Amino acid sequence: LAQGPVKELSDKGAAGLLKSEQALQVGAVRGRPAIEFSGGQDLVSEFTLPAGFEKSAFTVEAWVLNPTVEKTETLLVLAPPKGGPGTEFSFSKSATSGAFRSGFKATAPFSKVPEPNVWHHLAWTYGGGGDSTLRVYVDGELDLERPLKFTITPQAVIHVGASGETNEAGRLKHFTGAISRLRLLPRALSQAELRQSAGLTTAFSPDPRDGTATDSLKVPLRWQAGAIEASEFMVYVGNDRRAVEAGKPELAKRVKAREFEKSDLKVGESYFWRVDQLDAQGRVIVPGLVWSFTADSGLATKPLPRDHDSNVSVTTRSLSWEPGRYATHQRVYVGASADEVENASKPIAELSGDVKTVSLPAALLPGTRCFWRVDSDNGAQPASRGAIWTFRTQDEVVKNDVTFFVGSDSHYGRENNAAINRRVIDEMNALPGEALPASIGGGIVRTPRGVAMNGDLLDEGFIAETAHAQWADFCRDYGLTGRDGRLCYPVYEGFGNHDGGPTKSIPRAGIKERNLKRVGLTSVSEDGHHYSWDWDQVHLVQLNLFGGDGPEDVKGVNGPEHDPEGALRFLNADLAKNVGNSGRWVVVFQHFGWLGGMSDWWQPEAKERFYEAVKPYRIACLVNGHSHGAAFVPWHDLLTIHDGSTARGDGDTGDFLMVRITEKELIVIQRKIGGWGILKRTPLGAPAETPKP
C-alpha cells in the first residue's frame, strides 16, 4: 500500500474490498508498514464469507501494535450481515473476553496480556468439528488453550478495528493502534506453521512454561526446534539472567535431543535458561529467547484454620498444616498482626519436619484475627520462609442480632463467571471485622450466620452435557456447611429461571438432595425444594423461583418450564406453622422480583395472592435476584430488595448484600469487590420473646 490516507483496501485473497467511512492512515510504524487506527474508524467488507466457512476450522493471525491496551478493543469481527454481535478476536485486557468472544458462553481472556506498545504476532486457531478447542498464540507461543463451542454467523461480514455492534455514537469496542498484517484462513494452522508464517525461528514451547514454578528439584527442560536445519542445541541454565543472555561458557551444555535434565536445583530459587539452535557444523542458527522458572519453594501448605477463614470457633485449640516436602525442622510463629508475625524472631514452637500440628499458646477470643506462619529448614537446601496465614474467630453471639449475606445470579458456565464468583467468595470470607460506613451508624461487619443465594446459579442448568460439571463447580466453591467449600459460611441456595424447569434442571435436583443434608431447617416442602430456617427471632424462607403455585402464575415465558412448584402453598403452611401469631420477623428469598427491574415474569394476580399470604406477618424484607442490579423497591407496605449479582462478566466484577437485623433496625448494604455501595437503614419494632407460636 502507498503511504497516506486510504478509505478502501483490497483483500489479497481476492474476495473483494473492505471500506471505511473515515480515512485510515497507512505508514511505517516502528519499522513495519501498517494501517493505523485512531479509535474511531473501522473497515467493513463488501463481501461475505463463503458458504460453509462457519462449519470449518479456521485461523486468524495478525501483526499488531497496541500502544495502550484497554479493556475492550476488537481487531476482527465476523458479524451478521445486518450488524450486531459476532465472533470477536481482540487485543484487550478484559479478564472475561480480552482475547476472544462469541456470544456469552464462548469467551477467553489472554493468560498474560501482551506487552503494550510492542509489535506482537497474535494468532487464534479453532479445530472445528470434533476438535472444539480454541488456541491463542502470542509471538509463536501458546498463551491459552480452551474447549469452546460456538457458531460463526453464516455468510458473515468482516469488520476490522471495531465490533459489529453499534449505539447512537457508532461502532463499539474500537481498536486504537496499528495492524501490519491480517489473515483469515479456513483451516487451523499448527504452531510450527504459525511460527513459519510469522518468520519466528527461535526454539519454542519451553517446558517448564516461562515464568512458572516447578514441583520438584529435578526438572527435565524441554523445547521445540524453530529452525528446520537445527541438528543440535546449546543450552544455557543459571541463576543470573545477564550471564544466560551473554552465553557464559560455564553455563553451557551441548545436546542433540530436545531435552536437558537439570537435577541440582535449589529450593525456591529462580532460574533462567535459553536454547541456541546449531546447524550441522555447530554454528548458531539463531540465539534463543531467555525463559525463566522457579524451583519448588518447599513451603508448608493446607493451613487449618483455612487462610482468611472468618468463621472460626473460639473453641479451636490448635493449628495444623501439611509440612513442606523437604522439611527437616519447623518453626511456628503466631501473632495479632501480619507485621508482628513477619518480624517475629521467637517461635511458639520448634518441631521436627514431620509434625503437622501445634497447640495455640492461649485461648482464642471472640471476634479477633490471628496471624501465623510456618518456616522450614530443609537440610542442605535453603530454608523456606512460610507465607503468612490469617483467620478470624466468630463474634460473640448477641441475642436477636442477626447478620447474613445475600447474593444471586452466579451464572456458572457463562463467560469468566466462575473466577469472578471465587473473588466474591473471598470478599465474603474476609469481610467480618471490616468497618461499616459511618453514614449507616458505624460499627463492624459481624460474623454472618450464612449466605442466601437467590437463583440462576448456573447459566444453562438444563443442558445435562455441561450442567453437571458446572453444578459441581458451584458446590465446590460455595459448599454447603461452611466447612466443605471455598465459602466459610453455610449457604442457602434457591434455583432461578436459568437453572431450568422441573424435568431437566440439574440445580433443582441438586437442591433437593442438598436439603437432606442441610442442618437446622425448620420445614421442607413435600417435593424437597422449598425450605425455611430460623436465626434467633428471625424466620427465613427460601422459595426458589418465585412465590406462585403453578405454571398458570407465570407471565410472558413458558409456564411449565418456569413452574414454581407450589412455593406459595409451602409459604402459607410454613408461616402458619413456624411463625403464627408470634410476631417474629420474616425474610423471604426468591429469584423473581416483586417490583422493579425484570419483575414482570409472574402474573399480577399471583403477586397479590403472595401479598395476602404474608400480610398478617411482620415482614422485615423480601429479597430477590434476577435483575442483576442492587436496588431498594417499596411494594405495597413492604420493602423489596434486589440483591445484585455475584458475577457480572461484562464488568469482571460482582456484588452481594450484607443484611443485619437487630431488635431495633434493619441494615442493608451492597458490597462490591473492595468497597461499599448503596445502603438502607430502617427502624424495626422489637420482636416477640417467644420464638415460636
C-alpha positions as CSV (number, residue, x, y, z in Angstrom):
1,L,0.0,0.0,0.0
2,A,1.1,3.5,-0.7
3,Q,1.7,5.7,2.3
4,G,-1.1,8.1,3.2
5,P,-4.8,8.1,3.8
6,V,-7.0,5.3,2.5
7,K,-10.7,4.5,2.6
8,E,-10.7,1.1,1.0
9,L,-8.4,-1.9,0.8
10,S,-8.4,-4.9,-1.5
11,D,-8.4,-8.3,0.1
12,K,-5.4,-10.2,-1.1
13,G,-7.5,-13.4,-1.1
14,A,-9.4,-11.7,-4.0
15,A,-12.7,-11.8,-2.1
16,G,-13.3,-8.1,-2.6
17,L,-13.0,-4.7,-0.9
18,L,-13.0,-3.6,2.7
19,K,-14.1,0.0,3.1
20,S,-14.0,2.6,5.8
21,E,-16.3,5.7,6.2
22,Q,-13.4,7.6,7.7
23,A,-9.9,7.7,6.2
24,L,-7.2,5.4,7.7
25,Q,-3.5,6.3,7.7
26,V,-1.0,4.0,6.0
27,G,2.6,4.4,7.1
28,A,5.6,2.9,8.7
29,V,5.1,2.2,12.4
30,R,8.2,1.0,14.4
31,G,9.8,-0.3,11.2
32,R,6.7,-2.1,9.8
33,P,4.3,-0.9,7.1
34,A,0.9,-0.7,8.8
35,I,-2.6,0.7,8.9
36,E,-3.1,3.0,11.8
37,F,-6.5,3.0,13.7
38,S,-7.1,6.1,15.9
39,G,-10.0,4.6,17.8
40,G,-12.9,5.9,15.6
41,Q,-12.5,4.0,12.3
42,D,-13.2,0.5,11.1
43,L,-13.0,-1.4,7.9
44,V,-16.1,-3.4,6.7
45,S,-16.1,-5.9,3.9
46,E,-18.4,-5.5,0.9
47,F,-18.3,-9.3,0.6
48,T,-19.4,-12.0,2.9
49,L,-17.6,-15.2,3.9
50,P,-18.2,-18.1,1.6
51,A,-21.0,-20.5,2.4
52,G,-19.8,-23.3,4.7
53,F,-17.0,-21.3,6.3
54,E,-19.0,-21.3,9.5
55,K,-18.6,-25.0,9.7
56,S,-14.9,-25.1,9.0
57,A,-11.8,-24.9,11.1
58,F,-10.1,-21.6,10.9
59,T,-7.0,-19.5,11.7
60,V,-6.8,-15.7,12.3
61,E,-3.3,-14.2,12.6
62,A,-2.1,-10.7,12.7
63,W,0.9,-8.5,13.4
64,V,-0.4,-5.8,15.9
65,L,0.9,-2.9,17.9
66,N,-1.3,-1.7,20.7
67,P,0.1,1.5,22.4
68,T,-2.2,1.2,25.5
69,V,-4.1,-2.0,26.0
70,E,-7.7,-1.1,27.0
71,K,-10.5,-3.2,28.5
72,T,-12.3,-3.8,25.1
73,E,-10.5,-3.4,21.8
74,T,-11.6,-5.5,18.8
75,L,-9.2,-6.4,16.0
76,L,-11.5,-8.5,13.8
77,V,-15.2,-9.5,14.0
78,L,-17.1,-12.0,11.9
79,A,-20.5,-10.3,12.2
80,P,-24.1,-10.8,10.9
81,P,-24.6,-9.0,7.5
82,K,-27.1,-6.6,9.2
83,G,-24.7,-5.9,12.1
84,G,-24.8,-6.9,15.7
85,P,-22.6,-9.2,18.0
86,G,-20.4,-11.6,16.2
87,T,-17.3,-13.7,16.7
88,E,-14.7,-11.3,18.0
89,F,-10.9,-11.5,18.0
90,S,-9.5,-8.9,20.4
91,F,-6.3,-7.4,21.9
92,S,-7.6,-6.1,25.2
93,K,-7.3,-6.7,28.9
94,S,-10.8,-7.8,29.8
95,A,-10.5,-10.8,32.2
96,T,-13.5,-12.3,30.5
97,S,-13.0,-11.8,26.8
98,G,-9.7,-10.0,26.3
99,A,-8.7,-12.4,23.5
100,F,-12.0,-13.8,22.2
101,R,-15.7,-13.7,22.4
102,S,-18.5,-15.4,20.5
103,G,-21.8,-14.9,22.4
104,F,-21.9,-15.1,26.2
105,K,-20.7,-18.7,26.6
106,A,-17.6,-18.8,24.4
107,T,-15.1,-16.3,25.8
108,A,-11.4,-16.3,26.5
109,P,-9.0,-13.8,28.1
110,F,-5.3,-13.8,27.5
111,S,-3.4,-15.8,30.1
112,K,-1.0,-12.9,30.1
113,V,-1.9,-9.7,28.4
114,P,0.7,-8.9,25.7
115,E,3.0,-6.0,26.4
116,P,1.7,-2.7,25.1
117,N,3.5,-0.6,22.5
118,V,5.4,-3.5,21.1
119,W,4.8,-5.4,17.8
120,H,3.2,-8.8,18.5
121,H,2.2,-11.7,16.3
122,L,-1.2,-12.8,17.5
123,A,-3.0,-15.9,16.3
124,W,-6.2,-17.8,17.0
125,T,-6.9,-21.3,15.7
126,Y,-10.0,-23.4,16.1
127,G,-10.1,-27.1,15.1
128,G,-13.8,-27.2,14.4
129,G,-15.7,-30.5,14.0
130,G,-14.5,-33.0,16.6
131,D,-11.8,-30.6,17.9
132,S,-13.7,-27.8,19.6
133,T,-10.6,-26.2,21.1
134,L,-9.7,-22.5,20.7
135,R,-5.9,-21.9,20.9
136,V,-4.5,-18.4,21.3
137,Y,-0.8,-17.8,20.4
138,V,1.3,-14.7,21.3
139,D,4.6,-14.3,19.4
140,G,4.5,-18.0,18.4
141,E,4.0,-19.3,22.0
142,L,0.7,-20.9,23.1
143,D,-0.9,-18.5,25.5
144,L,-4.3,-20.2,26.0
145,E,-6.0,-23.4,25.2
146,R,-9.7,-23.7,26.0
147,P,-12.5,-26.0,24.8
148,L,-15.3,-23.9,23.4
149,K,-18.4,-24.4,21.4
150,F,-19.7,-21.5,19.3
151,T,-21.2,-20.8,15.9
152,I,-20.0,-18.2,13.3
153,T,-22.8,-16.4,11.6
154,P,-23.3,-17.9,8.1
155,Q,-22.1,-15.6,5.3
156,A,-20.7,-13.2,7.9
157,V,-19.3,-9.8,7.1
158,I,-15.8,-8.9,8.2
159,H,-15.2,-5.9,10.5
160,V,-11.6,-4.8,11.2
161,G,-10.9,-2.4,14.0
162,A,-14.3,-2.4,15.8
163,S,-17.2,-4.6,16.8
164,G,-20.3,-5.2,14.6
165,E,-22.3,-3.7,17.5
166,T,-23.4,-0.1,17.4
167,N,-25.1,2.6,19.6
168,E,-26.1,6.1,18.8
169,A,-22.5,7.2,18.6
170,G,-21.5,4.5,16.1
171,R,-19.5,1.3,16.3
172,L,-18.4,-0.2,19.7
173,K,-15.1,-1.6,21.0
174,H,-12.8,0.3,18.7
175,F,-9.2,-0.7,18.4
176,T,-6.5,2.0,18.7
177,G,-3.2,1.0,17.3
178,A,-1.6,-0.4,14.2
179,I,-2.1,-3.6,12.1
180,S,0.6,-4.7,9.7
181,R,-0.8,-8.0,8.5
182,L,-4.1,-9.8,8.9
183,R,-5.0,-13.3,7.7
184,L,-8.2,-15.4,7.9
185,L,-7.8,-19.0,6.7
186,P,-10.4,-21.8,6.5
187,R,-8.1,-24.3,8.4
188,A,-6.3,-24.5,11.7
189,L,-2.6,-23.9,11.3
190,S,-0.2,-25.8,13.6
191,Q,2.1,-23.9,16.0
192,A,5.0,-24.6,13.7
193,E,3.1,-23.3,10.7
194,L,2.2,-20.1,12.6
195,R,5.8,-19.5,13.6
196,Q,6.9,-20.1,10.0
197,S,4.3,-17.6,8.7
198,A,5.4,-15.1,11.3
199,G,9.1,-15.6,10.5
200,L,9.8,-16.8,14.0
201,T,12.7,-19.3,14.1
202,T,13.9,-19.4,17.7
203,A,13.3,-22.5,19.8
204,F,9.8,-22.5,21.3
205,S,7.3,-24.2,23.7
206,P,9.6,-24.3,26.8
207,D,8.7,-26.8,29.5
208,P,8.5,-25.7,32.3
209,R,6.5,-22.8,30.7
210,D,8.1,-19.4,31.0
211,G,7.5,-17.8,34.4
212,T,6.1,-20.9,36.2
213,A,7.2,-22.8,39.2
214,T,8.2,-26.5,39.4
215,D,7.0,-29.1,41.8
216,S,10.4,-30.8,42.1
217,L,14.1,-30.1,42.4
218,K,14.9,-32.3,39.4
219,V,13.4,-31.0,36.2
220,P,13.7,-32.1,32.5
221,L,13.9,-29.0,30.4
222,R,12.2,-29.5,27.0
223,W,11.6,-27.4,23.9
224,Q,10.7,-27.5,20.2
225,A,13.1,-26.6,17.4
226,G,12.1,-23.4,15.5
227,A,14.7,-23.8,12.7
228,I,14.3,-26.7,10.2
229,E,18.1,-27.1,9.9
230,A,18.7,-27.4,13.6
231,S,20.6,-30.6,14.4
232,E,22.0,-29.8,17.9
233,F,21.3,-27.4,20.7
234,M,23.3,-25.3,23.1
235,V,21.5,-25.0,26.5
236,Y,22.4,-22.3,29.0
237,V,21.0,-22.5,32.5
238,G,21.8,-20.4,35.6
239,N,20.5,-18.0,38.3
240,D,21.9,-14.9,36.7
241,R,19.8,-13.7,33.7
242,R,22.6,-11.5,32.4
243,A,25.0,-14.4,32.4
244,V,22.5,-16.5,30.4
245,E,21.9,-13.7,28.0
246,A,25.7,-13.4,27.5
247,G,26.0,-17.1,26.9
248,K,28.7,-17.7,29.6
249,P,30.6,-20.9,28.7
250,E,30.4,-22.3,32.2
251,L,26.6,-22.4,31.9
252,A,26.5,-24.2,28.5
253,K,25.6,-27.8,27.7
254,R,25.5,-29.1,24.2
255,V,22.8,-31.7,23.4
256,K,21.3,-33.5,20.4
257,A,17.9,-34.2,21.9
258,R,15.3,-31.5,22.6
259,E,15.7,-32.2,26.3
260,F,18.1,-31.5,29.1
261,E,17.8,-32.6,32.7
262,K,18.6,-30.0,35.4
263,S,18.9,-32.0,38.7
264,D,20.7,-29.7,41.1
265,L,18.0,-27.1,41.7
266,K,17.9,-25.2,45.0
267,V,14.6,-24.7,46.9
268,G,12.8,-21.6,45.9
269,E,15.5,-20.2,43.6
270,S,14.8,-18.6,40.2
271,Y,16.5,-19.9,37.1
272,F,16.9,-18.6,33.6
273,W,17.6,-20.6,30.5
274,R,17.8,-20.4,26.8
275,V,18.3,-22.7,23.9
276,D,20.5,-21.8,20.9
277,Q,19.9,-23.9,17.8
278,L,23.0,-25.2,16.0
279,D,23.4,-26.4,12.4
280,A,25.4,-29.4,11.3
281,Q,28.6,-27.5,11.5
282,G,27.9,-26.4,15.1
283,R,27.2,-22.8,14.2
284,V,24.5,-20.9,15.9
285,I,21.5,-20.5,13.6
286,V,19.6,-18.1,15.9
287,P,20.1,-17.2,19.6
288,G,17.3,-18.4,21.8
289,L,15.0,-16.3,23.9
290,V,15.6,-16.3,27.7
291,W,13.0,-18.2,29.7
292,S,12.6,-18.5,33.5
293,F,11.2,-20.8,36.1
294,T,11.3,-21.1,39.9
295,A,12.2,-24.2,41.7
296,D,9.8,-25.8,44.2
297,S,9.6,-23.5,47.2
298,G,9.2,-26.3,49.8
299,L,6.6,-24.3,51.7
300,A,4.2,-25.7,54.3
301,T,0.6,-25.8,52.8
302,K,-3.0,-26.6,53.6
303,P,-3.4,-24.5,56.8
304,L,-6.2,-25.2,59.2
305,P,-8.0,-22.9,60.1
306,R,-8.0,-22.1,56.4
307,D,-6.4,-18.9,55.3
308,H,-8.8,-15.9,55.5
309,D,-11.5,-18.0,57.2
310,S,-13.6,-15.6,59.3
311,N,-15.9,-18.2,60.8
312,V,-13.5,-20.0,63.2
313,S,-14.8,-21.2,66.6
314,V,-13.3,-19.8,69.7
315,T,-13.0,-23.4,70.9
316,T,-10.2,-24.0,68.4
317,R,-7.2,-25.1,70.3
318,S,-4.6,-26.0,67.7
319,L,-3.2,-25.1,64.3
320,S,-2.4,-27.7,61.6
321,W,-0.8,-27.8,58.1
322,E,0.9,-30.0,55.6
323,P,4.7,-29.7,56.1
324,G,7.0,-28.8,53.2
325,R,8.2,-31.8,51.3
326,Y,11.9,-31.1,52.2
327,A,11.4,-30.0,55.8
328,T,13.8,-31.4,58.5
329,H,12.9,-28.8,61.1
330,Q,10.0,-26.4,61.5
331,R,9.3,-23.1,63.5
332,V,5.8,-21.8,64.1
333,Y,5.1,-18.1,64.7
334,V,1.8,-16.7,65.9
335,G,0.8,-13.0,66.4
336,A,-2.0,-10.5,66.4
337,S,-0.9,-8.7,63.2
338,A,0.8,-9.6,59.9
339,D,3.7,-7.2,60.8
340,E,4.2,-8.9,64.2
341,V,4.5,-12.4,62.5
342,E,6.6,-11.0,59.7
343,N,9.2,-9.6,62.1
344,A,8.9,-12.3,64.8
345,S,12.2,-13.9,65.9
346,K,10.9,-16.2,68.7
347,P,8.6,-19.1,67.6
348,I,5.9,-20.5,69.8
349,A,7.2,-24.0,68.8
350,E,10.2,-25.7,67.2
351,L,9.2,-29.0,65.6
352,S,10.7,-31.9,63.6
353,G,10.0,-31.9,59.9
354,D,7.1,-34.4,60.0
355,V,5.0,-32.7,62.7
356,K,1.7,-31.3,61.3
357,T,0.0,-29.6,64.3
358,V,0.7,-27.4,67.3
359,S,-1.3,-26.1,70.2
360,L,-2.2,-22.5,70.4
361,P,-0.3,-20.6,73.1
362,A,-3.6,-19.1,74.6
363,A,-7.4,-19.5,74.2
364,L,-8.9,-17.5,71.3
365,L,-11.2,-14.6,72.0
366,P,-14.4,-13.8,70.0
367,G,-14.1,-11.5,67.0
368,T,-10.3,-11.4,66.8
369,R,-7.9,-12.0,64.0
370,C,-4.9,-14.3,64.3
371,F,-1.8,-14.4,62.0
372,W,0.7,-17.3,61.7
373,R,3.4,-18.8,59.6
374,V,5.5,-22.0,59.4
375,D,9.1,-21.8,58.4
376,S,11.0,-24.9,57.3
377,D,14.7,-25.8,57.4
378,N,15.4,-28.1,54.5
379,G,18.7,-29.9,55.4
380,A,21.4,-28.9,52.9
381,Q,18.8,-27.0,50.9
382,P,18.0,-23.3,51.5
383,A,15.3,-22.7,54.2
384,S,11.7,-21.9,53.3
385,R,10.2,-18.9,54.9
386,G,6.5,-19.6,55.2
387,A,3.6,-17.5,53.9
388,I,1.6,-15.6,56.5
389,W,-1.8,-17.1,57.0
390,T,-4.7,-15.4,58.9
391,F,-8.1,-16.3,60.3
392,R,-10.8,-14.6,62.4
393,T,-12.8,-16.0,65.2
394,Q,-16.6,-15.8,65.3
395,D,-18.1,-12.8,67.0
396,E,-19.7,-13.4,70.3
397,V,-23.4,-14.3,69.7
398,V,-25.7,-11.4,70.7
399,K,-29.4,-12.4,71.0
400,N,-31.6,-11.1,68.2
401,D,-28.6,-9.5,66.4
402,V,-28.5,-11.5,63.1
403,T,-26.1,-10.8,60.2
404,F,-26.2,-12.6,56.9
405,F,-25.1,-12.1,53.3
406,V,-27.3,-12.4,50.1
407,G,-26.3,-13.0,46.5
408,S,-27.7,-14.4,43.3
409,D,-27.1,-14.9,39.6
410,S,-23.8,-16.6,39.8
411,H,-24.4,-18.0,36.3
412,Y,-21.7,-20.6,36.4
413,G,-20.9,-21.7,32.8
414,R,-21.1,-18.1,31.4
415,E,-18.0,-16.0,30.5
416,N,-15.5,-15.8,33.3
417,N,-18.1,-16.1,36.0
418,A,-16.6,-19.0,37.9
419,A,-13.5,-17.0,38.6
420,I,-15.5,-13.8,39.5
421,N,-17.6,-15.8,41.9
422,R,-14.4,-17.1,43.6
423,R,-13.3,-13.5,44.1
424,V,-16.7,-12.6,45.5
425,I,-16.5,-15.6,47.9
426,D,-13.0,-14.4,49.0
427,E,-14.5,-11.0,49.7
428,M,-17.3,-12.6,51.8
429,N,-14.8,-14.6,53.7
430,A,-12.7,-11.6,54.5
431,L,-15.5,-9.1,55.3
432,P,-16.2,-9.8,59.0
433,G,-14.4,-7.2,61.2
434,E,-14.5,-4.6,58.4
435,A,-15.7,-1.1,59.4
436,L,-19.3,-0.3,58.3
437,P,-19.9,3.1,56.7
438,A,-20.2,6.0,59.1
439,S,-23.4,7.0,57.3
440,I,-25.1,3.8,58.5
441,G,-24.0,4.3,62.1
442,G,-20.5,2.8,62.1
443,G,-19.6,-0.4,63.8
444,I,-18.2,-3.5,62.1
445,V,-19.5,-6.4,60.0
446,R,-20.3,-9.2,62.4
447,T,-19.9,-12.9,61.6
448,P,-22.7,-13.8,59.2
449,R,-24.9,-16.7,60.1
450,G,-24.9,-17.8,56.5
451,V,-25.3,-16.8,52.8
452,A,-28.6,-16.9,50.8
453,M,-28.2,-17.4,47.0
454,N,-31.3,-16.4,45.1
455,G,-31.2,-18.4,41.8
456,D,-29.6,-18.5,38.4
457,L,-26.8,-20.5,40.0
458,L,-25.9,-21.9,36.5
459,D,-26.3,-20.2,33.2
460,E,-27.8,-23.2,31.5
461,G,-28.8,-25.6,34.2
462,F,-30.9,-27.6,31.9
463,I,-28.2,-28.8,29.5
464,A,-27.0,-32.1,31.0
465,E,-23.8,-32.3,28.9
466,T,-22.4,-29.2,30.6
467,A,-24.6,-28.5,33.7
468,H,-23.3,-31.4,35.8
469,A,-19.8,-30.1,35.7
470,Q,-20.9,-26.5,36.3
471,W,-23.1,-27.6,39.3
472,A,-20.1,-29.4,40.7
473,D,-18.1,-26.2,40.4
474,F,-20.8,-24.2,42.2
475,C,-21.0,-26.8,45.0
476,R,-17.2,-26.9,45.3
477,D,-17.0,-23.1,45.6
478,Y,-20.0,-22.3,47.8
479,G,-20.1,-25.6,49.7
480,L,-23.0,-26.4,52.0
481,T,-21.9,-26.2,55.6
482,G,-19.2,-23.6,55.6
483,R,-16.5,-26.3,56.0
484,D,-16.7,-28.1,52.7
485,G,-16.2,-25.4,50.1
486,R,-14.3,-22.2,49.4
487,L,-17.0,-20.2,51.3
488,C,-16.6,-20.4,55.0
489,Y,-20.3,-19.9,55.9
490,P,-23.4,-22.2,55.4
491,V,-25.2,-21.5,52.2
492,Y,-29.0,-21.5,51.5
493,E,-29.4,-21.5,47.7
494,G,-32.5,-21.5,45.5
495,F,-33.0,-22.1,41.8
496,G,-33.8,-19.4,39.1
497,N,-35.1,-19.5,35.5
498,H,-31.6,-20.2,34.1
499,D,-31.4,-23.2,36.3
500,G,-34.0,-25.0,34.2
501,G,-37.5,-26.4,34.5
502,P,-38.8,-29.3,36.6
503,T,-37.9,-32.1,34.2
504,K,-34.4,-31.1,33.1
505,S,-32.9,-28.9,35.8
506,I,-29.7,-30.1,37.4
507,P,-29.8,-27.5,40.2
508,R,-33.4,-28.3,41.1
509,A,-32.4,-31.9,41.6
510,G,-29.2,-30.9,43.4
511,I,-31.0,-28.6,45.9
512,K,-33.5,-31.3,46.7
513,E,-30.5,-33.6,47.5
514,R,-28.7,-30.9,49.5
515,N,-31.8,-30.2,51.6
516,L,-31.5,-33.7,53.0
517,K,-28.1,-32.7,54.4
518,R,-28.7,-29.1,55.3
519,V,-28.5,-28.5,59.0
520,G,-31.1,-26.6,61.1
521,L,-34.1,-26.4,58.7
522,T,-37.5,-25.9,60.3
523,S,-39.5,-27.1,57.3
524,V,-39.0,-28.5,53.8
525,S,-41.7,-28.7,51.1
526,E,-43.1,-32.1,50.1
527,D,-41.2,-32.0,46.8
528,G,-37.9,-31.2,48.7
529,H,-37.2,-27.9,47.0
530,H,-38.6,-25.0,49.2
531,Y,-37.4,-24.7,52.8
532,S,-37.2,-22.5,55.9
533,W,-34.9,-22.0,58.9
534,D,-34.5,-19.8,62.0
535,W,-31.8,-17.5,63.2
536,D,-32.8,-16.3,66.7
537,Q,-36.1,-14.4,66.3
538,V,-35.8,-14.2,62.5
539,H,-37.6,-16.7,60.4
540,L,-36.3,-17.1,56.8
541,V,-37.9,-18.8,53.8
542,Q,-36.3,-19.9,50.5
543,L,-39.0,-20.0,47.8
544,N,-36.6,-20.6,44.8
545,L,-38.0,-19.2,41.6
546,F,-41.0,-17.2,42.9
547,G,-43.9,-17.4,45.3
548,G,-46.5,-18.7,43.0
549,D,-48.4,-22.1,42.9
550,G,-48.0,-23.4,39.3
551,P,-47.4,-22.7,35.6
552,E,-50.6,-20.6,35.5
553,D,-48.8,-18.0,37.6
554,V,-46.0,-17.5,35.0
555,K,-46.1,-14.5,32.7
556,G,-44.5,-13.9,29.3
557,V,-42.4,-17.1,29.2
558,N,-43.1,-20.8,29.0
559,G,-45.2,-21.7,32.0
560,P,-44.2,-25.4,32.6
561,E,-40.5,-24.6,32.3
562,H,-40.9,-21.9,35.0
563,D,-43.2,-23.8,37.3
564,P,-42.7,-22.5,40.9
565,E,-43.8,-26.0,42.1
566,G,-46.1,-25.0,44.9
567,A,-43.9,-22.3,46.5
568,L,-46.9,-20.2,47.7
569,R,-48.6,-23.3,49.2
570,F,-45.4,-24.1,51.1
571,L,-45.1,-20.5,52.3
572,N,-48.7,-20.4,53.6
573,A,-48.2,-23.7,55.5
574,D,-44.7,-22.7,56.8
575,L,-45.6,-19.3,58.2
576,A,-48.7,-20.7,59.8
577,K,-46.7,-23.5,61.5
578,N,-43.4,-21.7,62.3
579,V,-44.4,-18.1,62.8
580,G,-48.2,-17.9,63.5
581,N,-49.0,-15.1,65.9
582,S,-45.6,-15.0,67.5
583,G,-44.7,-11.6,66.0
584,R,-41.3,-12.8,64.8
585,W,-39.7,-11.1,61.8
586,V,-39.8,-12.9,58.5
587,V,-37.4,-12.7,55.5
588,V,-38.4,-14.2,52.2
589,F,-36.0,-15.1,49.4
590,Q,-36.8,-15.8,45.8
591,H,-35.4,-15.2,42.3
592,F,-38.1,-13.1,40.5
593,G,-38.7,-9.6,41.8
594,W,-42.0,-8.2,43.1
595,L,-41.5,-4.8,41.6
596,G,-38.7,-3.0,39.7
597,G,-36.3,-4.4,37.1
598,M,-37.3,-7.6,35.3
599,S,-40.2,-8.2,37.8
600,D,-42.9,-8.9,35.2
601,W,-42.2,-12.6,34.9
602,W,-45.1,-13.6,37.1
603,Q,-48.8,-12.7,37.0
604,P,-50.0,-9.6,38.9
605,E,-52.8,-11.8,40.4
606,A,-50.1,-14.2,41.7
607,K,-48.2,-11.3,43.3
608,E,-51.4,-10.2,45.1
609,R,-52.0,-13.7,46.4
610,F,-48.5,-13.6,47.7
611,Y,-49.1,-10.3,49.4
612,E,-52.3,-11.6,51.0
613,A,-50.3,-14.6,52.3
614,V,-47.6,-12.5,54.0
615,K,-49.7,-9.5,55.1
616,P,-50.6,-11.0,58.5
617,Y,-46.9,-11.4,59.4
618,R,-44.1,-9.0,60.3
619,I,-42.0,-8.9,57.1
620,A,-38.6,-7.5,57.6
621,C,-37.8,-7.6,53.9
622,L,-38.4,-9.5,50.7
623,V,-35.1,-10.2,48.7
624,N,-34.9,-11.2,45.1
625,G,-32.3,-11.8,42.4
626,H,-32.9,-11.8,38.6
627,S,-32.4,-8.1,37.8
628,H,-28.6,-8.2,38.3
629,G,-28.7,-4.7,39.9
630,A,-28.9,-3.9,43.6
631,A,-31.9,-1.7,44.5
632,F,-34.4,-0.9,47.2
633,V,-38.0,-1.1,45.9
634,P,-41.1,-0.4,48.1
635,W,-44.1,-2.6,47.2
636,H,-47.4,-2.1,49.0
637,D,-46.2,-1.5,52.6
638,L,-43.2,-3.8,52.3
639,L,-39.6,-3.4,51.4
640,T,-38.3,-5.5,48.5
641,I,-34.6,-5.6,47.8
642,H,-32.8,-6.6,44.6
643,D,-29.6,-8.3,45.6
644,G,-27.4,-7.6,42.5
645,S,-25.3,-10.4,41.0
646,T,-22.2,-12.2,42.3
647,A,-20.8,-12.3,38.8
648,R,-21.0,-9.7,36.0
649,G,-18.8,-11.0,33.3
650,D,-19.0,-7.8,31.2
651,G,-17.6,-5.8,34.1
652,D,-15.4,-8.5,35.5
653,T,-16.9,-7.9,39.0
654,G,-19.7,-8.9,41.3
655,D,-21.6,-7.8,44.4
656,F,-23.8,-9.1,47.2
657,L,-25.7,-7.7,50.2
658,M,-24.8,-7.5,53.9
659,V,-28.0,-7.7,55.9
660,R,-28.2,-7.1,59.7
661,I,-31.5,-7.4,61.7
662,T,-31.5,-6.4,65.3
663,E,-34.3,-5.7,67.8
664,K,-34.4,-2.1,66.6
665,E,-33.4,-1.9,62.9
666,L,-32.8,-3.4,59.5
667,I,-29.5,-2.5,57.9
668,V,-28.8,-3.5,54.3
669,I,-25.6,-2.5,52.4
670,Q,-24.4,-3.5,49.0
671,R,-20.9,-4.9,49.0
672,K,-18.8,-4.6,45.8
673,I,-15.4,-6.2,45.5
674,G,-13.3,-3.8,47.6
675,G,-15.9,-1.3,48.7
676,W,-19.4,-0.4,49.8
677,G,-22.4,0.5,47.5
678,I,-26.0,1.6,48.2
679,L,-27.3,1.2,51.7
680,K,-30.5,1.5,53.7
681,R,-31.3,1.7,57.4
682,T,-34.9,1.1,58.5
683,P,-36.3,1.1,62.1
684,L,-37.9,-2.1,63.3
685,G,-40.1,-2.8,66.3
686,A,-38.8,-5.3,68.9
687,P,-39.7,-8.9,68.1
688,A,-41.7,-11.1,70.4
689,E,-39.9,-13.0,73.1
690,T,-41.4,-16.4,72.2
691,P,-39.5,-17.9,69.3
692,K,-42.5,-20.0,68.1
693,P,-46.3,-19.8,68.5
